[in-house]
Amino acid sequence: MIGSQSLLLVLGVVLLLFGGKKLPELAGSLGRSMKEFKKSVEEGESAGTPARPAEPAAASGGRACPRCRTALQAGWVHCPGCGTPTEAAATPPAAAADTPPPTA
């Protein structure tokens, strides 16, 4: 734990290294950088969590996951909610079905 004597010693060393005129500038720049860091973290958290659809896609005429009924977009082969493969993932593409298996 940091005691009051240790804190005073650290503040005294900082005062000797930087001087009395430079300390307010350093404290201001530290405060601005912390504020900017918090702002970027909050923006990252809000952008990193996608909103879940309120209603399943079956009601709107689109595709839905057979397991959890999450709305699926056209190109998705796995459900983003539960990871279940969709019908498109179970059916191989036509080009892959025509190629022979690799020989070892």
TIRO-2110 file (N, C-alpha, C; in Angstrom, 1 decimal):
// TIRO-2110
0.8, -1.2, 0.0, N, 1, A
0.0, 0.0, 0.0, CA, 1, A
0.9, 1.2, 0.0, C, 1, A
0.4, 2.3, -0.6, N, 2, A
1.1, 3.5, -0.7, CA, 2, A
0.6, 4.4, 0.5, C, 2, A
1.6, 4.7, 1.4, N, 3, A
1.3, 5.6, 2.5, CA, 3, A
1.4, 7.0, 2.2, C, 3, A
1.1, 7.9, 3.2, N, 4, A
1.2, 9.3, 2.9, CA, 4, A
2.6, 9.8, 2.8, C, 4, A
3.6, 9.1, 3.5, N, 5, A
5.0, 9.5, 3.4, CA, 5, A
5.5, 9.2, 2.0, C, 5, A
5.2, 8.0, 1.5, N, 6, A
5.6, 7.6, 0.1, CA, 6, A
5.0, 8.6, -0.9, C, 6, A
3.8, 8.9, -0.8, N, 7, A
3.2, 9.9, -1.7, CA, 7, A
3.8, 11.2, -1.7, C, 7, A
4.2, 11.7, -0.5, N, 8, A
4.9, 13.0, -0.4, CA, 8, A
6.3, 12.9, -1.0, C, 8, A
6.9, 11.8, -0.9, N, 9, A
8.3, 11.7, -1.4, CA, 9, A
8.2, 11.6, -3.0, C, 9, A
7.2, 10.9, -3.5, N, 10, A
7.1, 10.9, -5.0, CA, 10, A
6.7, 12.3, -5.5, C, 10, A
5.8, 13.0, -4.9, N, 11, A
5.5, 14.3, -5.3, CA, 11, A
6.7, 15.3, -5.2, C, 11, A
7.5, 15.1, -4.2, N, 12, A
8.7, 16.0, -4.1, CA, 12, A
9.7, 15.7, -5.2, C, 12, A
9.9, 14.4, -5.6, N, 13, A
10.8, 14.1, -6.7, CA, 13, A
10.3, 14.6, -8.0, C, 13, A
9.0, 14.5, -8.2, N, 14, A
8.4, 15.0, -9.4, CA, 14, A
8.6, 16.5, -9.5, C, 14, A
8.4, 17.2, -8.4, N, 15, A
8.6, 18.7, -8.3, CA, 15, A
10.0, 19.1, -8.6, C, 15, A
11.0, 18.3, -8.1, N, 16, A
12.4, 18.6, -8.4, CA, 16, A
12.7, 18.3, -9.9, C, 16, A
12.1, 17.3, -10.5, N, 17, A
12.5, 16.9, -11.9, CA, 17, A
11.9, 17.9, -12.9, C, 17, A
10.6, 18.3, -12.7, N, 18, A
9.9, 19.1, -13.7, CA, 18, A
9.8, 20.6, -13.3, C, 18, A
9.9, 20.9, -12.1, N, 19, A
9.8, 22.3, -11.7, CA, 19, A
8.4, 22.7, -11.5, C, 19, A
8.2, 23.9, -10.8, N, 20, A
6.9, 24.3, -10.4, CA, 20, A
6.0, 24.9, -11.6, C, 20, A
6.7, 25.4, -12.7, N, 21, A
6.0, 25.9, -13.8, CA, 21, A
5.5, 24.9, -14.7, C, 21, A
6.2, 23.8, -14.8, N, 22, A
5.8, 22.7, -15.7, CA, 22, A
4.7, 21.8, -15.2, C, 22, A
4.5, 21.7, -13.9, N, 23, A
3.6, 20.7, -13.3, CA, 23, A
2.1, 21.0, -13.7, C, 23, A
1.6, 22.2, -13.7, N, 24, A
0.2, 22.4, -14.2, CA, 24, A
0.0, 22.0, -15.6, C, 24, A
1.0, 22.3, -16.5, N, 25, A
0.9, 21.8, -17.9, CA, 25, A
0.8, 20.3, -18.0, C, 25, A
1.7, 19.6, -17.2, N, 26, A
1.7, 18.2, -17.2, CA, 26, A
0.3, 17.6, -16.7, C, 26, A
-0.2, 18.2, -15.6, N, 27, A
-1.4, 17.7, -15.1, CA, 27, A
-2.6, 18.0, -16.1, C, 27, A
-2.6, 19.1, -16.7, N, 28, A
-3.6, 19.4, -17.7, CA, 28, A
-3.6, 18.4, -18.9, C, 28, A
-2.4, 18.1, -19.4, N, 29, A
-2.3, 17.2, -20.5, CA, 29, A
-2.6, 15.8, -20.1, C, 29, A
-2.3, 15.4, -18.9, N, 30, A
-2.7, 14.1, -18.4, CA, 30, A
-4.2, 14.0, -18.3, C, 30, A
-4.9, 15.0, -17.8, N, 31, A
-6.3, 15.1, -17.7, CA, 31, A
-7.0, 15.0, -19.1, C, 31, A
-6.5, 15.7, -20.0, N, 32, A
-7.0, 15.7, -21.4, CA, 32, A
-6.9, 14.3, -22.0, C, 32, A
-5.7, 13.7, -21.8, N, 33, A
-5.5, 12.4, -22.4, CA, 33, A
-6.4, 11.3, -21.7, C, 33, A
-6.6, 11.4, -20.4, N, 34, A
-7.5, 10.5, -19.8, CA, 34, A
-8.9, 10.6, -20.3, C, 34, A
-9.3, 11.9, -20.5, N, 35, A
-10.7, 12.2, -20.9, CA, 35, A
-10.9, 11.6, -22.4, C, 35, A
-9.9, 11.8, -23.2, N, 36, A
-9.9, 11.3, -24.6, CA, 36, A
-9.9, 9.7, -24.6, C, 36, A
-9.2, 9.1, -23.7, N, 37, A
-9.2, 7.7, -23.6, CA, 37, A
-10.5, 7.1, -23.2, C, 37, A
-11.1, 7.7, -22.2, N, 38, A
-12.4, 7.3, -21.7, CA, 38, A
-13.5, 7.4, -22.8, C, 38, A
-13.4, 8.5, -23.5, N, 39, A
-14.3, 8.8, -24.6, CA, 39, A
-14.2, 7.7, -25.7, C, 39, A
-13.0, 7.3, -26.1, N, 40, A
-12.8, 6.3, -27.1, CA, 40, A
-13.2, 4.9, -26.6, C, 40, A
-13.0, 4.6, -25.4, N, 41, A
-13.4, 3.3, -24.8, CA, 41, A
-15.0, 3.3, -24.8, C, 41, A
-15.7, 4.3, -24.5, N, 42, A
-17.1, 4.3, -24.5, CA, 42, A
-17.6, 4.2, -25.9, C, 42, A
-17.0, 4.8, -26.9, N, 43, A
-17.4, 4.7, -28.3, CA, 43, A
-17.2, 3.3, -28.8, C, 43, A
-16.1, 2.7, -28.4, N, 44, A
-15.8, 1.3, -28.8, CA, 44, A
-16.8, 0.3, -28.2, C, 44, A
-17.2, 0.5, -27.0, N, 45, A
-18.1, -0.4, -26.4, CA, 45, A
-19.5, -0.3, -27.0, C, 45, A
-19.9, 0.9, -27.4, N, 46, A
-21.2, 1.1, -28.0, CA, 46, A
-21.2, 0.6, -29.4, C, 46, A
-20.1, 0.6, -30.1, N, 47, A
-20.0, 0.1, -31.5, CA, 47, A
-19.8, -1.4, -31.5, C, 47, A
-19.2, -1.9, -30.4, N, 48, A
-18.9, -3.4, -30.4, CA, 48, A
-20.1, -4.3, -30.0, C, 48, A
-21.2, -3.7, -29.5, N, 49, A
-22.3, -4.5, -29.2, CA, 49, A
-23.4, -4.3, -30.1, C, 49, A
-23.7, -5.2, -31.1, N, 50, A
-24.7, -5.0, -32.0, CA, 50, A
-26.1, -5.2, -31.4, C, 50, A
-27.1, -4.5, -31.8, N, 51, A
-28.4, -4.6, -31.3, CA, 51, A
-29.1, -5.8, -31.8, C, 51, A
-29.7, -6.6, -31.0, N, 52, A
-30.4, -7.8, -31.4, CA, 52, A
-31.8, -7.4, -31.9, C, 52, A
-32.3, -8.1, -32.9, N, 53, A
-33.6, -7.8, -33.5, CA, 53, A
-34.7, -8.1, -32.5, C, 53, A
-35.7, -7.3, -32.4, N, 54, A
-36.8, -7.5, -31.5, CA, 54, A
-37.7, -8.6, -31.9, C, 54, A
-37.9, -8.8, -33.2, N, 55, A
-38.8, -9.9, -33.7, CA, 55, A
-38.0, -10.8, -34.6, C, 55, A
-38.4, -12.1, -34.7, N, 56, A
-37.7, -13.0, -35.6, CA, 56, A
-37.9, -12.6, -37.0, C, 56, A
-37.0, -13.1, -37.9, N, 57, A
-37.1, -12.7, -39.3, CA, 57, A
-38.3, -13.4, -40.0, C, 57, A
-38.8, -14.5, -39.4, N, 58, A
-39.9, -15.2, -40.0, CA, 58, A
-41.1, -14.3, -40.1, C, 58, A
-41.3, -13.4, -39.2, N, 59, A
-42.4, -12.5, -39.2, CA, 59, A
-42.3, -11.5, -40.3, C, 59, A
-41.1, -11.1, -40.6, N, 60, A
-40.9, -10.1, -41.7, CA, 60, A
-40.7, -10.7, -43.0, C, 60, A
-40.7, -12.0, -43.2, N, 61, A
-40.6, -12.7, -44.5, CA, 61, A
-39.2, -13.1, -44.8, C, 61, A
-38.2, -12.8, -44.0, N, 62, A
-36.8, -13.2, -44.2, CA, 62, A
-36.5, -14.5, -43.6, C, 62, A
-35.2, -14.9, -43.6, N, 63, A
-34.8, -16.1, -43.0, CA, 63, A
-34.6, -16.0, -41.5, C, 63, A
-34.7, -17.1, -40.8, N, 64, A
-34.5, -17.1, -39.4, CA, 64, A
-33.8, -18.4, -39.0, C, 64, A
-33.0, -18.3, -37.9, N, 65, A
-32.3, -19.5, -37.4, CA, 65, A
-33.3, -20.6, -37.0, C, 65, A
-33.1, -21.8, -37.4, N, 66, A
-34.0, -22.8, -37.0, CA, 66, A
-33.9, -23.1, -35.5, C, 66, A
-32.8, -22.8, -34.8, N, 67, A
-32.7, -23.1, -33.4, CA, 67, A
-33.2, -22.0, -32.5, C, 67, A
-32.7, -20.7, -32.7, N, 68, A
-33.0, -19.7, -31.8, CA, 68, A
-33.9, -18.6, -32.4, C, 68, A
-34.2, -18.7, -33.7, N, 69, A
-35.1, -17.8, -34.4, CA, 69, A
-34.5, -16.4, -34.5, C, 69, A
-33.2, -16.2, -34.6, N, 70, A
-32.6, -14.9, -34.8, CA, 70, A
-32.7, -14.6, -36.3, C, 70, A
-32.9, -13.4, -36.6, N, 71, A
-32.9, -13.0, -38.1, CA, 71, A
-31.6, -13.2, -38.7, C, 71, A
-31.6, -13.8, -39.9, N, 72, A
-30.4, -14.1, -40.7, CA, 72, A
-30.4, -13.2, -41.9, C, 72, A
-29.2, -12.7, -42.3, N, 73, A
-29.1, -12.0, -43.5, CA, 73, A
-28.8, -13.0, -44.7, C, 73, A
-28.8, -12.5, -45.9, N, 74, A
-28.7, -13.4, -47.1, CA, 74, A
-27.4, -14.2, -47.1, C, 74, A
-26.3, -13.6, -46.8, N, 75, A
-25.0, -14.3, -47.0, CA, 75, A
-24.6, -15.1, -45.8, C, 75, A
-25.3, -15.1, -44.7, N, 76, A
-24.8, -15.8, -43.5, CA, 76, A
-25.0, -17.3, -43.6, C, 76, A
-24.0, -18.0, -43.2, N, 77, A
-24.0, -19.5, -43.2, CA, 77, A
-24.1, -20.0, -41.8, C, 77, A
-23.9, -19.2, -40.8, N, 78, A
-24.0, -19.6, -39.4, CA, 78, A
-24.8, -18.5, -38.7, C, 78, A
-25.5, -18.9, -37.7, N, 79, A
-26.3, -17.9, -36.9, CA, 79, A
-25.4, -17.1, -35.9, C, 79, A
-25.5, -15.8, -35.9, N, 80, A
-24.6, -15.1, -35.0, CA, 80, A
-24.9, -15.2, -33.5, C, 80, A
-26.1, -15.7, -33.2, N, 81, A
-26.5, -15.8, -31.9, CA, 81, A
-26.1, -17.1, -31.2, C, 81, A
-26.3, -18.2, -32.0, N, 82, A
-26.0, -19.5, -31.4, CA, 82, A
-25.0, -20.3, -32.1, C, 82, A
-24.6, -19.9, -33.4, N, 83, A
-23.6, -20.6, -34.1, CA, 83, A
-24.1, -21.8, -34.9, C, 83, A
-25.4, -22.0, -35.0, N, 84, A
-26.0, -23.1, -35.7, CA, 84, A
-25.8, -22.9, -37.2, C, 84, A
-25.3, -23.9, -38.0, N, 85, A
-25.2, -23.7, -39.4, CA, 85, A
-26.6, -23.6, -40.0, C, 85, A
-26.7, -22.8, -41.0, N, 86, A
-28.0, -22.6, -41.7, CA, 86, A
-28.1, -23.5, -42.9, C, 86, A
-29.2, -23.5, -43.6, N, 87, A
-29.4, -24.4, -44.7, CA, 87, A
-28.4, -24.1, -45.8, C, 87, A
-28.0, -22.9, -46.0, N, 88, A
-27.0, -22.5, -47.0, CA, 88, A
-25.6, -23.2, -46.7, C, 88, A
-25.3, -23.4, -45.4, N, 89, A
-24.0, -24.0, -45.0, CA, 89, A
-24.1, -25.5, -45.2, C, 89, A
-25.3, -26.1, -45.1, N, 90, A
-25.4, -27.5, -45.2, CA, 90, A
-25.3, -28.0, -46.7, C, 90, A
-25.7, -27.1, -47.6, N, 91, A
-25.7, -27.4, -49.0, CA, 91, A
-24.4, -27.0, -49.6, C, 91, A
-23.6, -27.9, -50.2, N, 92, A
-22.3, -27.5, -50.8, CA, 92, A
-22.5, -26.7, -52.1, C, 92, A
-21.7, -25.8, -52.4, N, 93, A
-21.8, -25.1, -53.7, CA, 93, A
-21.6, -26.0, -54.9, C, 93, A
-22.2, -25.6, -56.0, N, 94, A
-22.2, -26.5, -57.2, CA, 94, A
-20.8, -26.7, -57.7, C, 94, A
-19.9, -25.7, -57.6, N, 95, A
-18.5, -25.9, -58.1, CA, 95, A
-17.8, -26.9, -57.3, C, 95, A
-18.0, -26.9, -56.0, N, 96, A
-17.3, -27.8, -55.1, CA, 96, A
-17.8, -29.2, -55.3, C, 96, A
-19.0, -29.4, -55.7, N, 97, A
-19.5, -30.8, -55.9, CA, 97, A
-18.9, -31.4, -57.1, C, 97, A
-18.6, -30.6, -58.2, N, 98, A
-18.0, -31.1, -59.4, CA, 98, A
-16.6, -31.5, -59.3, C, 98, A
-15.8, -30.9, -58.4, N, 99, A
-14.4, -31.2, -58.3, CA, 99, A
-14.1, -32.5, -57.6, C, 99, A
-13.2, -33.3, -58.1, N, 100, A
-12.9, -34.6, -57.4, CA, 100, A
-12.1, -34.3, -56.1, C, 100, A
-12.2, -35.3, -55.2, N, 101, A
-11.5, -35.1, -53.9, CA, 101, A
-10.0, -35.2, -54.1, C, 101, A
-9.2, -34.5, -53.3, N, 102, A
-7.8, -34.5, -53.5, CA, 102, A
-7.2, -35.9, -53.2, C, 102, A
-6.2, -36.3, -53.9, N, 103, A
-5.5, -37.5, -53.6, CA, 103, A
-4.2, -37.3, -52.9, C, 103, A
-3.9, -38.2, -52.0, N, 104, A
-2.7, -38.0, -51.2, CA, 104, A
-1.6, -38.9, -51.6, C, 104, A
END
